[in-house]
Amino acid sequence: MPFVPLAGIVAYESTWKPPFGEAFMKSLDGLTELQRLDFGIAAAHGCFEVDHSTKKVTIYPAERALSAFLIRFLAKLQALGTVPAIDYEVYGRALE
């Protein structure tokens, strides 16, 4: 069954001040369905994940950015059936 491909952005840092502040949230809100982002990382500042069903944006701090990004990315791929069966949700709970 076809699915909507995941979309994300990867960078070392963000030039926005603050990196995941009001300007960031407005930019996400301004995206169309075809432009949407599911997750992203600015490794020096943190990472984010968007739950499109609830419109919730979760921000993870810089200290956990890389691990949070990787775990959340793999969990999303697993939900699409494209990676082996490991319970990434359990590992991800330690990031909250």
PyMOL Python script that loads the backbone (N, CA, C, O; Angstrom):
from pymol import cmd

cmd.read_pdbstr("""\
ATOM      1  N   MET A   1       0.844  -1.175   0.000  1.00  0.00           N
ATOM      2  CA  MET A   1       0.000   0.000   0.000  1.00  0.00           C
ATOM      3  C   MET A   1       0.896   1.246   0.000  1.00  0.00           C
ATOM      4  O   MET A   1       1.822   1.325   0.806  1.00  0.00           O
ATOM      5  N   PRO A   2       0.647   2.201  -0.866  1.00  0.00           N
ATOM      6  CA  PRO A   2       1.462   3.417  -0.932  1.00  0.00           C
ATOM      7  C   PRO A   2       1.335   4.245   0.351  1.00  0.00           C
ATOM      8  O   PRO A   2       0.317   4.203   1.040  1.00  0.00           O
ATOM      9  N   PHE A   3       2.387   4.990   0.646  1.00  0.00           N
ATOM     10  CA  PHE A   3       2.383   5.858   1.814  1.00  0.00           C
ATOM     11  C   PHE A   3       3.010   7.191   1.445  1.00  0.00           C
ATOM     12  O   PHE A   3       3.687   7.315   0.425  1.00  0.00           O
ATOM     13  N   VAL A   4       2.774   8.184   2.290  1.00  0.00           N
ATOM     14  CA  VAL A   4       3.380   9.498   2.083  1.00  0.00           C
ATOM     15  C   VAL A   4       4.840   9.392   2.501  1.00  0.00           C
ATOM     16  O   VAL A   4       5.122   9.008   3.636  1.00  0.00           O
ATOM     17  N   PRO A   5       5.772   9.721   1.616  1.00  0.00           N
ATOM     18  CA  PRO A   5       7.190   9.645   1.980  1.00  0.00           C
ATOM     19  C   PRO A   5       7.515  10.598   3.129  1.00  0.00           C
ATOM     20  O   PRO A   5       6.921  11.668   3.259  1.00  0.00           O
ATOM     21  N   LEU A   6       8.465  10.185   3.951  1.00  0.00           N
ATOM     22  CA  LEU A   6       8.928  11.049   5.035  1.00  0.00           C
ATOM     23  C   LEU A   6       9.770  12.179   4.462  1.00  0.00           C
ATOM     24  O   LEU A   6      10.479  12.005   3.471  1.00  0.00           O
ATOM     25  N   ALA A   7       9.680  13.330   5.097  1.00  0.00           N
ATOM     26  CA  ALA A   7      10.471  14.476   4.674  1.00  0.00           C
ATOM     27  C   ALA A   7      11.137  15.097   5.891  1.00  0.00           C
ATOM     28  O   ALA A   7      10.508  15.294   6.931  1.00  0.00           O
ATOM     29  N   GLY A   8      12.402  15.399   5.745  1.00  0.00           N
ATOM     30  CA  GLY A   8      13.116  15.999   6.856  1.00  0.00           C
ATOM     31  C   GLY A   8      14.223  16.913   6.380  1.00  0.00           C
ATOM     32  O   GLY A   8      14.485  17.047   5.185  1.00  0.00           O
ATOM     33  N   ILE A   9      14.860  17.533   7.346  1.00  0.00           N
ATOM     34  CA  ILE A   9      15.963  18.429   7.055  1.00  0.00           C
ATOM     35  C   ILE A   9      17.077  18.143   8.055  1.00  0.00           C
ATOM     36  O   ILE A   9      16.825  17.944   9.243  1.00  0.00           O
ATOM     37  N   VAL A  10      18.317  18.126   7.556  1.00  0.00           N
ATOM     38  CA  VAL A  10      19.485  17.819   8.384  1.00  0.00           C
ATOM     39  C   VAL A  10      20.502  18.938   8.211  1.00  0.00           C
ATOM     40  O   VAL A  10      20.866  19.297   7.091  1.00  0.00           O
ATOM     41  N   ALA A  11      20.954  19.485   9.338  1.00  0.00           N
ATOM     42  CA  ALA A  11      21.952  20.551   9.315  1.00  0.00           C
ATOM     43  C   ALA A  11      22.782  20.473  10.587  1.00  0.00           C
ATOM     44  O   ALA A  11      22.367  19.867  11.575  1.00  0.00           O
ATOM     45  N   TYR A  12      23.951  21.087  10.555  1.00  0.00           N
ATOM     46  CA  TYR A  12      24.761  21.130  11.770  1.00  0.00           C
ATOM     47  C   TYR A  12      24.227  22.180  12.737  1.00  0.00           C
ATOM     48  O   TYR A  12      24.143  21.933  13.940  1.00  0.00           O
ATOM     49  N   GLU A  13      23.864  23.363  12.210  1.00  0.00           N
ATOM     50  CA  GLU A  13      23.339  24.399  13.085  1.00  0.00           C
ATOM     51  C   GLU A  13      22.299  25.234  12.356  1.00  0.00           C
ATOM     52  O   GLU A  13      22.146  25.144  11.137  1.00  0.00           O
ATOM     53  N   SER A  14      21.593  26.045  13.123  1.00  0.00           N
ATOM     54  CA  SER A  14      20.577  26.933  12.583  1.00  0.00           C
ATOM     55  C   SER A  14      21.012  28.373  12.817  1.00  0.00           C
ATOM     56  O   SER A  14      21.623  28.686  13.839  1.00  0.00           O
ATOM     57  N   THR A  15      20.695  29.245  11.868  1.00  0.00           N
ATOM     58  CA  THR A  15      21.012  30.663  12.055  1.00  0.00           C
ATOM     59  C   THR A  15      19.840  31.420  12.669  1.00  0.00           C
ATOM     60  O   THR A  15      19.972  32.603  12.984  1.00  0.00           O
ATOM     61  N   TRP A  16      18.695  30.759  12.844  1.00  0.00           N
ATOM     62  CA  TRP A  16      17.551  31.404  13.487  1.00  0.00           C
ATOM     63  C   TRP A  16      17.845  31.594  14.967  1.00  0.00           C
ATOM     64  O   TRP A  16      18.502  30.759  15.589  1.00  0.00           O
ATOM     65  N   LYS A  17      17.368  32.670  15.516  1.00  0.00           N
ATOM     66  CA  LYS A  17      17.530  32.963  16.939  1.00  0.00           C
ATOM     67  C   LYS A  17      16.159  33.136  17.565  1.00  0.00           C
ATOM     68  O   LYS A  17      15.493  34.120  17.243  1.00  0.00           O
ATOM     69  N   PRO A  18      15.694  32.265  18.426  1.00  0.00           N
ATOM     70  CA  PRO A  18      16.237  30.962  18.779  1.00  0.00           C
ATOM     71  C   PRO A  18      15.965  29.952  17.661  1.00  0.00           C
ATOM     72  O   PRO A  18      15.066  30.152  16.844  1.00  0.00           O
ATOM     73  N   PRO A  19      16.738  28.878  17.631  1.00  0.00           N
ATOM     74  CA  PRO A  19      16.639  27.905  16.534  1.00  0.00           C
ATOM     75  C   PRO A  19      15.243  27.312  16.321  1.00  0.00           C
ATOM     76  O   PRO A  19      14.836  27.118  15.175  1.00  0.00           O
ATOM     77  N   PHE A  20      14.504  27.021  17.390  1.00  0.00           N
ATOM     78  CA  PHE A  20      13.178  26.410  17.245  1.00  0.00           C
ATOM     79  C   PHE A  20      12.111  27.299  17.873  1.00  0.00           C
ATOM     80  O   PHE A  20      11.199  26.818  18.545  1.00  0.00           O
ATOM     81  N   GLY A  21      12.239  28.591  17.645  1.00  0.00           N
ATOM     82  CA  GLY A  21      11.328  29.572  18.226  1.00  0.00           C
ATOM     83  C   GLY A  21      10.128  29.873  17.352  1.00  0.00           C
ATOM     84  O   GLY A  21       9.700  29.052  16.542  1.00  0.00           O
ATOM     85  N   GLU A  22       9.597  31.068  17.535  1.00  0.00           N
ATOM     86  CA  GLU A  22       8.370  31.492  16.857  1.00  0.00           C
ATOM     87  C   GLU A  22       8.509  31.483  15.332  1.00  0.00           C
ATOM     88  O   GLU A  22       7.596  31.043  14.633  1.00  0.00           O
ATOM     89  N   ALA A  23       9.644  31.967  14.810  1.00  0.00           N
ATOM     90  CA  ALA A  23       9.834  31.993  13.351  1.00  0.00           C
ATOM     91  C   ALA A  23       9.817  30.580  12.773  1.00  0.00           C
ATOM     92  O   ALA A  23       9.263  30.351  11.698  1.00  0.00           O
ATOM     93  N   PHE A  24      10.420  29.644  13.482  1.00  0.00           N
ATOM     94  CA  PHE A  24      10.421  28.244  13.059  1.00  0.00           C
ATOM     95  C   PHE A  24       8.996  27.697  13.013  1.00  0.00           C
ATOM     96  O   PHE A  24       8.592  27.073  12.031  1.00  0.00           O
ATOM     97  N   MET A  25       8.242  27.937  14.081  1.00  0.00           N
ATOM     98  CA  MET A  25       6.865  27.423  14.146  1.00  0.00           C
ATOM     99  C   MET A  25       5.996  28.032  13.043  1.00  0.00           C
ATOM    100  O   MET A  25       5.185  27.331  12.437  1.00  0.00           O
ATOM    101  N   LYS A  26       6.158  29.314  12.783  1.00  0.00           N
ATOM    102  CA  LYS A  26       5.394  29.955  11.705  1.00  0.00           C
ATOM    103  C   LYS A  26       5.757  29.363  10.350  1.00  0.00           C
ATOM    104  O   LYS A  26       4.891  29.182   9.494  1.00  0.00           O
ATOM    105  N   SER A  27       7.034  29.065  10.160  1.00  0.00           N
ATOM    106  CA  SER A  27       7.465  28.461   8.898  1.00  0.00           C
ATOM    107  C   SER A  27       6.835  27.090   8.702  1.00  0.00           C
ATOM    108  O   SER A  27       6.392  26.758   7.603  1.00  0.00           O
ATOM    109  N   LEU A  28       6.792  26.294   9.766  1.00  0.00           N
ATOM    110  CA  LEU A  28       6.148  24.976   9.668  1.00  0.00           C
ATOM    111  C   LEU A  28       4.668  25.121   9.352  1.00  0.00           C
ATOM    112  O   LEU A  28       4.129  24.391   8.520  1.00  0.00           O
ATOM    113  N   ASP A  29       4.010  26.070  10.021  1.00  0.00           N
ATOM    114  CA  ASP A  29       2.575  26.279   9.785  1.00  0.00           C
ATOM    115  C   ASP A  29       2.288  26.718   8.360  1.00  0.00           C
ATOM    116  O   ASP A  29       1.204  26.451   7.841  1.00  0.00           O
ATOM    117  N   GLY A  30       3.240  27.389   7.715  1.00  0.00           N
ATOM    118  CA  GLY A  30       3.041  27.901   6.367  1.00  0.00           C
ATOM    119  C   GLY A  30       3.263  26.888   5.257  1.00  0.00           C
ATOM    120  O   GLY A  30       3.051  27.201   4.086  1.00  0.00           O
ATOM    121  N   LEU A  31       3.685  25.681   5.606  1.00  0.00           N
ATOM    122  CA  LEU A  31       3.948  24.662   4.588  1.00  0.00           C
ATOM    123  C   LEU A  31       2.663  23.997   4.123  1.00  0.00           C
ATOM    124  O   LEU A  31       1.752  23.761   4.917  1.00  0.00           O
ATOM    125  N   THR A  32       2.595  23.697   2.845  1.00  0.00           N
ATOM    126  CA  THR A  32       1.449  22.968   2.305  1.00  0.00           C
ATOM    127  C   THR A  32       1.631  21.475   2.571  1.00  0.00           C
ATOM    128  O   THR A  32       2.675  21.048   3.064  1.00  0.00           O
ATOM    129  N   GLU A  33       0.633  20.704   2.247  1.00  0.00           N
ATOM    130  CA  GLU A  33       0.691  19.250   2.432  1.00  0.00           C
ATOM    131  C   GLU A  33       1.864  18.635   1.661  1.00  0.00           C
ATOM    132  O   GLU A  33       2.511  17.710   2.151  1.00  0.00           O
ATOM    133  N   LEU A  34       2.136  19.141   0.469  1.00  0.00           N
ATOM    134  CA  LEU A  34       3.235  18.615  -0.335  1.00  0.00           C
ATOM    135  C   LEU A  34       4.606  19.124   0.117  1.00  0.00           C
ATOM    136  O   LEU A  34       5.630  18.568  -0.280  1.00  0.00           O
ATOM    137  N   GLN A  35       4.634  20.166   0.936  1.00  0.00           N
ATOM    138  CA  GLN A  35       5.894  20.725   1.425  1.00  0.00           C
ATOM    139  C   GLN A  35       6.218  20.291   2.854  1.00  0.00           C
ATOM    140  O   GLN A  35       7.295  20.603   3.360  1.00  0.00           O
ATOM    141  N   ARG A  36       5.329  19.598   3.491  1.00  0.00           N
ATOM    142  CA  ARG A  36       5.459  19.338   4.930  1.00  0.00           C
ATOM    143  C   ARG A  36       6.751  18.635   5.300  1.00  0.00           C
ATOM    144  O   ARG A  36       7.328  17.881   4.517  1.00  0.00           O
ATOM    145  N   LEU A  37       7.185  18.910   6.527  1.00  0.00           N
ATOM    146  CA  LEU A  37       8.345  18.242   7.119  1.00  0.00           C
ATOM    147  C   LEU A  37       7.865  17.352   8.246  1.00  0.00           C
ATOM    148  O   LEU A  37       6.944  17.712   8.979  1.00  0.00           O
ATOM    149  N   ASP A  38       8.484  16.192   8.389  1.00  0.00           N
ATOM    150  CA  ASP A  38       8.140  15.278   9.466  1.00  0.00           C
ATOM    151  C   ASP A  38       9.113  15.385  10.629  1.00  0.00           C
ATOM    152  O   ASP A  38       8.743  15.154  11.780  1.00  0.00           O
ATOM    153  N   PHE A  39      10.341  15.732  10.331  1.00  0.00           N
ATOM    154  CA  PHE A  39      11.368  15.822  11.369  1.00  0.00           C
ATOM    155  C   PHE A  39      12.555  16.591  10.825  1.00  0.00           C
ATOM    156  O   PHE A  39      12.660  16.836   9.623  1.00  0.00           O
ATOM    157  N   GLY A  40      13.440  16.965  11.719  1.00  0.00           N
ATOM    158  CA  GLY A  40      14.639  17.656  11.297  1.00  0.00           C
ATOM    159  C   GLY A  40      15.612  17.792  12.455  1.00  0.00           C
ATOM    160  O   GLY A  40      15.251  17.598  13.615  1.00  0.00           O
ATOM    161  N   ILE A  41      16.846  18.126  12.123  1.00  0.00           N
ATOM    162  CA  ILE A  41      17.880  18.287  13.126  1.00  0.00           C
ATOM    163  C   ILE A  41      18.818  19.422  12.737  1.00  0.00           C
ATOM    164  O   ILE A  41      19.228  19.549  11.584  1.00  0.00           O
ATOM    165  N   ALA A  42      19.143  20.233  13.721  1.00  0.00           N
ATOM    166  CA  ALA A  42      20.253  21.175  13.673  1.00  0.00           C
ATOM    167  C   ALA A  42      21.110  20.698  14.848  1.00  0.00           C
ATOM    168  O   ALA A  42      20.895  21.124  15.983  1.00  0.00           O
ATOM    169  N   ALA A  43      22.059  19.833  14.588  1.00  0.00           N
ATOM    170  CA  ALA A  43      22.760  19.070  15.626  1.00  0.00           C
ATOM    171  C   ALA A  43      23.284  19.920  16.774  1.00  0.00           C
ATOM    172  O   ALA A  43      23.296  19.464  17.917  1.00  0.00           O
ATOM    173  N   ALA A  44      23.706  21.120  16.502  1.00  0.00           N
ATOM    174  CA  ALA A  44      24.232  21.987  17.560  1.00  0.00           C
ATOM    175  C   ALA A  44      23.131  22.582  18.434  1.00  0.00           C
ATOM    176  O   ALA A  44      23.414  23.117  19.506  1.00  0.00           O
ATOM    177  N   HIS A  45      21.872  22.494  17.983  1.00  0.00           N
ATOM    178  CA  HIS A  45      20.778  23.158  18.700  1.00  0.00           C
ATOM    179  C   HIS A  45      19.655  22.231  19.137  1.00  0.00           C
ATOM    180  O   HIS A  45      18.957  22.547  20.101  1.00  0.00           O
ATOM    181  N   GLY A  46      19.455  21.115  18.479  1.00  0.00           N
ATOM    182  CA  GLY A  46      18.369  20.207  18.822  1.00  0.00           C
ATOM    183  C   GLY A  46      17.744  19.601  17.585  1.00  0.00           C
ATOM    184  O   GLY A  46      18.254  19.735  16.472  1.00  0.00           O
ATOM    185  N   CYS A  47      16.636  18.938  17.805  1.00  0.00           N
ATOM    186  CA  CYS A  47      15.897  18.363  16.675  1.00  0.00           C
ATOM    187  C   CYS A  47      14.412  18.471  16.951  1.00  0.00           C
ATOM    188  O   CYS A  47      13.998  18.762  18.073  1.00  0.00           O
ATOM    189  N   PHE A  48      13.615  18.236  15.925  1.00  0.00           N
ATOM    190  CA  PHE A  48      12.165  18.324  16.063  1.00  0.00           C
ATOM    191  C   PHE A  48      11.496  17.181  15.328  1.00  0.00           C
ATOM    192  O   PHE A  48      12.064  16.572  14.421  1.00  0.00           O
ATOM    193  N   GLU A  49      10.276  16.911  15.747  1.00  0.00           N
ATOM    194  CA  GLU A  49       9.424  15.918  15.097  1.00  0.00           C
ATOM    195  C   GLU A  49       8.014  16.482  15.055  1.00  0.00           C
ATOM    196  O   GLU A  49       7.540  17.054  16.037  1.00  0.00           O
ATOM    197  N   VAL A  50       7.350  16.326  13.934  1.00  0.00           N
ATOM    198  CA  VAL A  50       5.990  16.831  13.767  1.00  0.00           C
ATOM    199  C   VAL A  50       5.031  15.654  13.692  1.00  0.00           C
ATOM    200  O   VAL A  50       5.221  14.737  12.892  1.00  0.00           O
ATOM    201  N   ASP A  51       3.997  15.683  14.531  1.00  0.00           N
ATOM    202  CA  ASP A  51       2.917  14.703  14.456  1.00  0.00           C
ATOM    203  C   ASP A  51       1.786  15.387  13.704  1.00  0.00           C
ATOM    204  O   ASP A  51       1.076  16.221  14.267  1.00  0.00           O
ATOM    205  N   HIS A  52       1.620  15.042  12.446  1.00  0.00           N
ATOM    206  CA  HIS A  52       0.650  15.739  11.596  1.00  0.00           C
ATOM    207  C   HIS A  52      -0.792  15.439  11.978  1.00  0.00           C
ATOM    208  O   HIS A  52      -1.681  16.233  11.672  1.00  0.00           O
ATOM    209  N   SER A  53      -1.043  14.322  12.634  1.00  0.00           N
ATOM    210  CA  SER A  53      -2.421  14.015  13.022  1.00  0.00           C
ATOM    211  C   SER A  53      -2.894  14.906  14.164  1.00  0.00           C
ATOM    212  O   SER A  53      -4.082  15.218  14.250  1.00  0.00           O
ATOM    213  N   THR A  54      -1.978  15.322  15.045  1.00  0.00           N
ATOM    214  CA  THR A  54      -2.353  16.180  16.177  1.00  0.00           C
ATOM    215  C   THR A  54      -1.820  17.606  16.032  1.00  0.00           C
ATOM    216  O   THR A  54      -2.144  18.478  16.838  1.00  0.00           O
ATOM    217  N   LYS A  55      -1.005  17.839  15.005  1.00  0.00           N
ATOM    218  CA  LYS A  55      -0.355  19.145  14.775  1.00  0.00           C
ATOM    219  C   LYS A  55       0.620  19.499  15.904  1.00  0.00           C
ATOM    220  O   LYS A  55       0.915  20.672  16.131  1.00  0.00           O
ATOM    221  N   LYS A  56       1.109  18.489  16.600  1.00  0.00           N
ATOM    222  CA  LYS A  56       2.046  18.705  17.706  1.00  0.00           C
ATOM    223  C   LYS A  56       3.485  18.657  17.187  1.00  0.00           C
ATOM    224  O   LYS A  56       3.845  17.782  16.399  1.00  0.00           O
ATOM    225  N   VAL A  57       4.302  19.613  17.645  1.00  0.00           N
ATOM    226  CA  VAL A  57       5.721  19.647  17.318  1.00  0.00           C
ATOM    227  C   VAL A  57       6.488  19.381  18.600  1.00  0.00           C
ATOM    228  O   VAL A  57       6.335  20.106  19.584  1.00  0.00           O
ATOM    229  N   THR A  58       7.316  18.337  18.591  1.00  0.00           N
ATOM    230  CA  THR A  58       8.145  18.006  19.741  1.00  0.00           C
ATOM    231  C   THR A  58       9.568  18.448  19.445  1.00  0.00           C
ATOM    232  O   THR A  58      10.123  18.128  18.394  1.00  0.00           O
ATOM    233  N   ILE A  59      10.150  19.185  20.376  1.00  0.00           N
ATOM    234  CA  ILE A  59      11.521  19.671  20.246  1.00  0.00           C
ATOM    235  C   ILE A  59      12.388  18.913  21.252  1.00  0.00           C
ATOM    236  O   ILE A  59      12.034  18.803  22.426  1.00  0.00           O
ATOM    237  N   TYR A  60      13.510  18.399  20.792  1.00  0.00           N
ATOM    238  CA  TYR A  60      14.474  17.718  21.659  1.00  0.00           C
ATOM    239  C   TYR A  60      15.711  18.606  21.779  1.00  0.00           C
ATOM    240  O   TYR A  60      16.134  19.199  20.787  1.00  0.00           O
ATOM    241  N   PRO A  61      16.300  18.711  22.972  1.00  0.00           N
ATOM    242  CA  PRO A  61      17.454  19.602  23.179  1.00  0.00           C
ATOM    243  C   PRO A  61      18.716  19.100  22.489  1.00  0.00           C
ATOM    244  O   PRO A  61      18.804  17.942  22.082  1.00  0.00           O
ATOM    245  N   ALA A  62      19.687  19.996  22.369  1.00  0.00           N
ATOM    246  CA  ALA A  62      20.946  19.686  21.679  1.00  0.00           C
ATOM    247  C   ALA A  62      21.653  18.474  22.276  1.00  0.00           C
ATOM    248  O   ALA A  62      22.252  17.681  21.549  1.00  0.00           O
ATOM    249  N   GLU A  63      21.586  18.327  23.599  1.00  0.00           N
ATOM    250  CA  GLU A  63      22.274  17.209  24.255  1.00  0.00           C
ATOM    251  C   GLU A  63      21.772  15.854  23.766  1.00  0.00           C
ATOM    252  O   GLU A  63      22.505  14.866  23.808  1.00  0.00           O
ATOM    253  N   ARG A  64      20.523  15.807  23.303  1.00  0.00           N
ATOM    254  CA  ARG A  64      19.937  14.545  22.843  1.00  0.00           C
ATOM    255  C   ARG A  64      19.573  14.571  21.366  1.00  0.00           C
ATOM    256  O   ARG A  64      18.913  13.657  20.871  1.00  0.00           O
ATOM    257  N   ALA A  65      19.996  15.606  20.668  1.00  0.00           N
ATOM    258  CA  ALA A  65      19.542  15.810  19.290  1.00  0.00           C
ATOM    259  C   ALA A  65      19.840  14.631  18.380  1.00  0.00           C
ATOM    260  O   ALA A  65      18.940  14.135  17.702  1.00  0.00           O
ATOM    261  N   LEU A  66      21.073  14.180  18.352  1.00  0.00           N
ATOM    262  CA  LEU A  66      21.436  13.121  17.414  1.00  0.00           C
ATOM    263  C   LEU A  66      20.742  11.811  17.753  1.00  0.00           C
ATOM    264  O   LEU A  66      20.207  11.148  16.865  1.00  0.00           O
ATOM    265  N   SER A  67      20.744  11.430  19.024  1.00  0.00           N
ATOM    266  CA  SER A  67      20.089  10.171  19.399  1.00  0.00           C
ATOM    267  C   SER A  67      18.584  10.259  19.204  1.00  0.00           C
ATOM    268  O   SER A  67      17.970   9.304  18.727  1.00  0.00           O
ATOM    269  N   ALA A  68      17.975  11.390  19.565  1.00  0.00           N
ATOM    270  CA  ALA A  68      16.526  11.547  19.384  1.00  0.00           C
ATOM    271  C   ALA A  68      16.164  11.491  17.908  1.00  0.00           C
ATOM    272  O   ALA A  68      15.202  10.827  17.524  1.00  0.00           O
ATOM    273  N   PHE A  69      16.935  12.189  17.084  1.00  0.00           N
ATOM    274  CA  PHE A  69      16.672  12.198  15.647  1.00  0.00           C
ATOM    275  C   PHE A  69      16.751  10.784  15.079  1.00  0.00           C
ATOM    276  O   PHE A  69      15.863  10.357  14.341  1.00  0.00           O
ATOM    277  N   LEU A  70      17.792  10.074  15.416  1.00  0.00           N
ATOM    278  CA  LEU A  70      17.978   8.722  14.889  1.00  0.00           C
ATOM    279  C   LEU A  70      16.859   7.786  15.342  1.00  0.00           C
ATOM    280  O   LEU A  70      16.281   7.072  14.523  1.00  0.00           O
ATOM    281  N   ILE A  71      16.552   7.785  16.631  1.00  0.00           N
ATOM    282  CA  ILE A  71      15.502   6.894  17.152  1.00  0.00           C
ATOM    283  C   ILE A  71      14.150   7.233  16.543  1.00  0.00           C
ATOM    284  O   ILE A  71      13.424   6.333  16.122  1.00  0.00           O
ATOM    285  N   ARG A  72      13.800   8.511  16.488  1.00  0.00           N
ATOM    286  CA  ARG A  72      12.504   8.912  15.940  1.00  0.00           C
ATOM    287  C   ARG A  72      12.422   8.620  14.434  1.00  0.00           C
ATOM    288  O   ARG A  72      11.378   8.192  13.941  1.00  0.00           O
ATOM    289  N   PHE A  73      13.514   8.850  13.710  1.00  0.00           N
ATOM    290  CA  PHE A  73      13.560   8.559  12.285  1.00  0.00           C
ATOM    291  C   PHE A  73      13.357   7.063  12.038  1.00  0.00           C
ATOM    292  O   PHE A  73      12.563   6.674  11.182  1.00  0.00           O
ATOM    293  N   LEU A  74      14.074   6.231  12.789  1.00  0.00           N
ATOM    294  CA  LEU A  74      13.929   4.779  12.624  1.00  0.00           C
ATOM    295  C   LEU A  74      12.534   4.302  13.016  1.00  0.00           C
ATOM    296  O   LEU A  74      11.989   3.397  12.383  1.00  0.00           O
ATOM    297  N   ALA A  75      11.951   4.903  14.056  1.00  0.00           N
ATOM    298  CA  ALA A  75      10.588   4.536  14.459  1.00  0.00           C
ATOM    299  C   ALA A  75       9.593   4.866  13.347  1.00  0.00           C
ATOM    300  O   ALA A  75       8.680   4.087  13.074  1.00  0.00           O
ATOM    301  N   LYS A  76       9.772   6.022  12.709  1.00  0.00           N
ATOM    302  CA  LYS A  76       8.878   6.388  11.611  1.00  0.00           C
ATOM    303  C   LYS A  76       9.045   5.447  10.419  1.00  0.00           C
ATOM    304  O   LYS A  76       8.061   5.049   9.795  1.00  0.00           O
ATOM    305  N   LEU A  77      10.291   5.091  10.103  1.00  0.00           N
ATOM    306  CA  LEU A  77      10.526   4.129   9.017  1.00  0.00           C
ATOM    307  C   LEU A  77       9.908   2.779   9.345  1.00  0.00           C
ATOM    308  O   LEU A  77       9.307   2.132   8.487  1.00  0.00           O
ATOM    309  N   GLN A  78      10.062   2.360  10.596  1.00  0.00           N
ATOM    310  CA  GLN A  78       9.498   1.074  11.010  1.00  0.00           C
ATOM    311  C   GLN A  78       7.980   1.077  10.857  1.00  0.00           C
ATOM    312  O   GLN A  78       7.396   0.081  10.430  1.00  0.00           O
ATOM    313  N   ALA A  79       7.342   2.191  11.203  1.00  0.00           N
ATOM    314  CA  ALA A  79       5.886   2.287  11.069  1.00  0.00           C
ATOM    315  C   ALA A  79       5.453   2.146   9.610  1.00  0.00           C
ATOM    316  O   ALA A  79       4.335   1.717   9.325  1.00  0.00           O
ATOM    317  N   LEU A  80       6.339   2.508   8.700  1.00  0.00           N
ATOM    318  CA  LEU A  80       6.045   2.354   7.275  1.00  0.00           C
ATOM    319  C   LEU A  80       6.396   0.957   6.778  1.00  0.00           C
ATOM    320  O   LEU A  80       6.112   0.612   5.631  1.00  0.00           O
ATOM    321  N   GLY A  81       7.011   0.157   7.636  1.00  0.00           N
ATOM    322  CA  GLY A  81       7.360  -1.207   7.269  1.00  0.00           C
ATOM    323  C   GLY A  81       8.647  -1.321   6.484  1.00  0.00           C
ATOM    324  O   GLY A  81       8.810  -2.255   5.698  1.00  0.00           O
ATOM    325  N   THR A  82       9.586  -0.368   6.684  1.00  0.00           N
ATOM    326  CA  THR A  82      10.801  -0.384   5.888  1.00  0.00           C
ATOM    327  C   THR A  82      12.070  -0.714   6.662  1.00  0.00           C
ATOM    328  O   THR A  82      13.156  -0.715   6.084  1.00  0.00           O
ATOM    329  N   VAL A  83      11.955  -0.997   7.970  1.00  0.00           N
ATOM    330  CA  VAL A  83      13.126  -1.386   8.756  1.00  0.00           C
ATOM    331  C   VAL A  83      12.774  -2.581   9.629  1.00  0.00           C
ATOM    332  O   VAL A  83      11.593  -2.849   9.850  1.00  0.00           O
ATOM    333  N   PRO A  84      13.781  -3.312  10.135  1.00  0.00           N
ATOM    334  CA  PRO A  84      13.514  -4.488  10.967  1.00  0.00           C
ATOM    335  C   PRO A  84      12.723  -4.162  12.229  1.00  0.00           C
ATOM    336  O   PRO A  84      12.685  -3.017  12.678  1.00  0.00           O
ATOM    337  N   ALA A  85      12.095  -5.186  12.788  1.00  0.00           N
ATOM    338  CA  ALA A  85      11.236  -5.022  13.958  1.00  0.00           C
ATOM    339  C   ALA A  85      12.043  -4.879  15.245  1.00  0.00           C
ATOM    340  O   ALA A  85      12.376  -5.872  15.892  1.00  0.00           O
ATOM    341  N   ILE A  86      12.351  -3.650  15.606  1.00  0.00           N
ATOM    342  CA  ILE A  86      12.960  -3.297  16.888  1.00  0.00           C
ATOM    343  C   ILE A  86      12.011  -2.288  17.504  1.00  0.00           C
ATOM    344  O   ILE A  86      11.496  -1.421  16.797  1.00  0.00           O
ATOM    345  N   ASP A  87      11.767  -2.377  18.799  1.00  0.00           N
ATOM    346  CA  ASP A  87      10.836  -1.457  19.436  1.00  0.00           C
ATOM    347  C   ASP A  87      11.511  -0.136  19.740  1.00  0.00           C
ATOM    348  O   ASP A  87      11.925   0.106  20.873  1.00  0.00           O
ATOM    349  N   TYR A  88      11.627   0.734  18.723  1.00  0.00           N
ATOM    350  CA  TYR A  88      12.280   2.028  18.864  1.00  0.00           C
ATOM    351  C   TYR A  88      11.516   2.945  19.797  1.00  0.00           C
ATOM    352  O   TYR A  88      12.102   3.837  20.410  1.00  0.00           O
ATOM    353  N   GLU A  89      10.217   2.735  19.911  1.00  0.00           N
ATOM    354  CA  GLU A  89       9.415   3.557  20.825  1.00  0.00           C
ATOM    355  C   GLU A  89       9.933   3.397  22.259  1.00  0.00           C
ATOM    356  O   GLU A  89       9.987   4.378  23.001  1.00  0.00           O
ATOM    357  N   VAL A  90      10.305   2.207  22.653  1.00  0.00           N
ATOM    358  CA  VAL A  90      10.826   1.975  24.010  1.00  0.00           C
ATOM    359  C   VAL A  90      12.139   2.735  24.212  1.00  0.00           C
ATOM    360  O   VAL A  90      12.332   3.380  25.243  1.00  0.00           O
ATOM    361  N   TYR A  91      13.023   2.659  23.246  1.00  0.00           N
ATOM    362  CA  TYR A  91      14.295   3.411  23.350  1.00  0.00           C
ATOM    363  C   TYR A  91      14.029   4.915  23.363  1.00  0.00           C
ATOM    364  O   TYR A  91      14.705   5.666  24.067  1.00  0.00           O
ATOM    365  N   GLY A  92      13.054   5.342  22.592  1.00  0.00           N
ATOM    366  CA  GLY A  92      12.741   6.751  22.489  1.00  0.00           C
ATOM    367  C   GLY A  92      12.171   7.350  23.762  1.00  0.00           C
ATOM    368  O   GLY A  92      12.305   8.555  23.977  1.00  0.00           O
ATOM    369  N   ARG A  93      11.542   6.556  24.609  1.00  0.00           N
ATOM    370  CA  ARG A  93      10.981   7.073  25.859  1.00  0.00           C
ATOM    371  C   ARG A  93      12.061   7.634  26.773  1.00  0.00           C
ATOM    372  O   ARG A  93      11.791   8.532  27.570  1.00  0.00           O
ATOM    373  N   ALA A  94      13.261   7.121  26.668  1.00  0.00           N
ATOM    374  CA  ALA A  94      14.358   7.617  27.502  1.00  0.00           C
ATOM    375  C   ALA A  94      14.791   9.018  27.092  1.00  0.00           C
ATOM    376  O   ALA A  94      15.515   9.682  27.833  1.00  0.00           O
ATOM    377  N   LEU A  95      14.356   9.474  25.922  1.00  0.00           N
ATOM    378  CA  LEU A  95      14.745  10.796  25.425  1.00  0.00           C
ATOM    379  C   LEU A  95      13.832  11.897  25.957  1.00  0.00           C
ATOM    380  O   LEU A  95      14.185  13.075  25.909  1.00  0.00           O
ATOM    381  N   GLU A  96      12.676  11.524  26.457  1.00  0.00           N
ATOM    382  CA  GLU A  96      11.702  12.525  26.900  1.00  0.00           C
ATOM    383  C   GLU A  96      11.985  13.031  28.283  1.00  0.00           C
ATOM    384  O   GLU A  96      11.251  13.878  28.793  1.00  0.00           O
TER     385      GLU A  96
END
""", "prot")
cmd.dss("prot")
cmd.show_as("cartoon", "prot")
cmd.util.cbc("prot")
cmd.orient("prot")
